[in-house]
Amino acid sequence: MISKELLDRLIREIPSPPENAVRVLEVLRDSESTPSKVEEALRYDPGLTANILRMANSAYFGLPQRIGSIRQAVVVLGWKRVYDLVMVSCMSSVMDRPVEGYDLAKGELWRHSVAVSVTAELLAKELEIRGVDEVFTASLLHDIGKLLLGILIKEHMRDPEFFSKGDSSFDRLEKGLIGIDHAEAGAIVLERWGLPHRVVNAVRYHHNPEDSPKPDSMLDILHLADVTCLILGFTAGKEGLKYEPSSSVAKRLNMSSSILERASSLTLEKMNQLMRV
């Protein structure tokens, strides 16, 4: 079973968001900030600035005018969307890598994470659920625990078909193998990084929302978006073989097949646009 010392070492090996990106995110979270303050925070990071403007001008947003500055991006797209773009930009290099043990090729974990983020926002909009502004961040980072556990899973898994056998859920198999599952591992990482409790809680229980201390619509949306993306083919390696949507989540969200079909169709469209960025 995994020890605290080993867990701490593995967490230190995951690159945290760059210091300058963290500073920009703090400015964007500050209710007293202005567009000029955001631009000032990004002044000494031309790479991050270029990435934000490139994404802002992509077909994904379909804006009628071209965004030429960070100040304009904040005004046109809004604080939350620029925050999301900074998060995407600074986490892509961290998560765009192969993950041993989970059968994830380079880019596959990142593609799945972005797809879940897109789907979660679409579901929140279709269901007209308010107060879930952080669902994009939670969805983007929901599987970061796989980076932590990937090598351990590979070392402990002597049978290549281990995850394909039996009816046990993937997280139970993880716990049986090394004593912790990737959702809990991810929550621990995000706690260390100082992310909001609600984001940490959503990541911790995204496979088992009924285990959360109390129901949370953001957690429910993340759970449903994750399963939807697995069905759509935005895979998460071997994990995709073992999960089904929670019936209680579908009831709490008053989810209909038409809403799910529309969100799924829009996800495929949006992901095709993002893949061209």
N, C-alpha and C positions, 0 to 999 in steps of 0.2 A: 504494500500500500504506500501511496505517496506521502512523504514526510513534509513538514512545514519548511524545513531547510531547502529541500529540493524544489518545492513550490516557489519559494522566494527566489531561488536562483533562476528558475525558468521565467518568472515574471520579469526579472532584470534583463533577460536576454531578448525580450520583445521590445523593439524600438518604440519609445513613447512618441507622441506627436512632437514635431520640432518646436523648440522654444519660441521662435518667432510666430508660429501658427497659433500656439497657445495664447500668446499675447494678443493676437488679433481676435481670437475667440472671446477672450475676456472683455475686450472693447465692445464687441458685438452684443455681449450679454448685459453690458452696462446700460441701464435705462436712460442715463444722462448723456450718452455718447451722441456724436453727430457724424454725418457722412465724412466730414473732413478729418475727424479723429480716426476713422477707419482707414482712410487713405493714408494718413500719416503713419499709422501702425504698419502698413504694408509697403511703405516707401523703400525700405531697405531689403525687400525680398522680391526682386523682379520676377523670379520663377513662379512664385505663388500668385503674384498679380497676373502674370500672363495666363496661368492655368484658369484662374477665376474668369477672366475676360473671355477666354476661348470657350469655356462652358456656357457662359452667359449668352454668347452669340451663336450658340448651336441651334440646330433645328428643334431640339428638345423643348426650348422655350418659345420658339417661333415669334420673336418680337418683331414689330414692324420697323423699328429703328435699330441701328447698330450701337452697341454699348462701347464707348471709348475710354471710360475711366471707372475706377472703383467707386468714386462719388456718384456717378450716374447709375452704376449697378445697384447701389444701395437705394437710390431714389426710385428706380424703375422696378426692381425685383423685390425690394423690401429687405428688412433686417434678417428675417428668418431664412430667406432663401440664400442670401450671401453667406450666412453662418453655415448653411448646409454645404455650399460650394467649397468653403474653406475646409470643412471637415472631410469632404470627399477628396480634395486635393492632397491634404496632409496624410490621409490614411491609405491612399492607393498604393504607395510604395511599401507600406508595412504589410498589407494583406494580399498584394498581388504576387504571390509566390506559391510554389508547390508545397503541399502539406503531407508529409509522409504519415502513414498509418491510416489516413482517411481516404486514400486513393484520389486525392485532389491534385490535378495537374496545375501548372503555373497559370494563374489568372482565373481559375475556376471558383475559388473561394470568394474572390473579389466580385466576380460577375454575379454570383448567387446573392451576395450581400447587397449589391446595388439594386438588383431585381426586387429583393424583399423590401428595400426602402421605397422604391417606386410604387410597388403594389400596396404597401401600407398607407402611403399618402392618398392613393387613388381610392382605397376602401374607406378611409376616413372622410373623404370628400363625398363619395357616393352615399355613405350612410349618414352624412351630415352630423358627424360627431365632433364636438368642440373640445377645446382644452387638451389636445394631444399634440401640441407643437413639437415636442421632442421625439415623436415617433420615428422620424427620419433618422435621427442619430442612433436611437436604440436599435433600429432595424439594420443600419449600416454596420453596427458593431456586435450584433447578436451572436455571431459565431467566432469571435476573436479568441475564445478559449481553445479553439482547435489548434491555433498556433502554439499555444502553451503545451498541449497534450499530445500533439502529433507524433513526436519522436518516441514518447513513452508508450503510446498505443502500438507503434510498430515493434518496439522492443519486447512488449509483453504478449503480442498476438502471434503465437506460434502456428496457428491454423489460419491460412489465408481466407477460408470460408467462415471464420468465426462469426462475423456479423450477419451472415446470410442464413445461419441455421437457427431453428427454433422460432418462438413467437415473442421473445423478450424485446422490449423497446431498446433503442440504441443507447439511451442514457443509462439504463440498467446494466447493459453489457459493459459500458465504460466504467461504471462504478464497481462492477464485479471484477474488472480487469485491473484497475489501478486505484480504486477507492474514491474517485471523483469524476463527475461528468463535465463535458465541455461548457455547458451552460453555467454551472457553478464556478468553474475556472474563469470564464469570461467575466462574470460578475465581480470576482475578486480583483481581476486586472483593472476593471473600470472604477472600482472603489479606490484602488491605489492611485489612479489618475485623477481622482476627485470629481468624477462626473456626478450629476444629480442622482439622488436616491431613487427617483421614479424610473430613470433610465436603467440603473443597476438592477432594480427589481424586475423590470420587464425582461432583461437579458437572463436573469437567474431562472425565471419561471417560463420562458417562452415555449418550452415543450410541454410543460405541465402547469398550465394556468390555474388549475384548481388548487394547487399547493400554495399559491400566493396567500399571504396573511389576509388580504382583502381583495375583492374583485377590482380590476382596473381596466378601463376601456382601451388604454394604450397598449397594455400587455395583451389583451384579447386581439387587437388588430394585428400586432406583431405576430402572434401565434398563427392566426389565420393567413396572413400574408406569406409567412414562411412555408406553410404546407401548400398553399396555392402555387408558389414558385417551384416547389418540388414536382408538383403535378404538371406544370407547364414545361418542365425540362430544364429549368435553371437549377442544376443539381448541386448537391452538397456531398458528393462522394458516396460512400457506402451508407451514410446516414439516411438517404432518401428511401431506402428500402423498408424502414421501420416505423414511420410516423403516419398518423391519421389525424384529421382535425377533431377538436373537442366538440362534442354535441352541445355542451353547456355554453361554450363560447358563441356558437352559432345562434343559440337562443337569446343570449344576452344582447348580442348585436342586432338581433332581428334580421339575420342574414337571409336573403332570398337567392334563388338560383340565378335570377336575371341580373341582380347586382353583381354577383360573383363572376358571371360570364362577361359582363361589361368591363369590370375591373381587369379581368384576365386579358381581354382583347386589347385594352388600352395599355396594359403592361407590355405586351408583345410589341406594340407600336412604339412606345416610348423607349424600350430597350434597343430596338433597331436604330432609333435616332441616336441614342447614346453611344452605340458601338461605332458610329461614324464620326464621333467627336475626336 
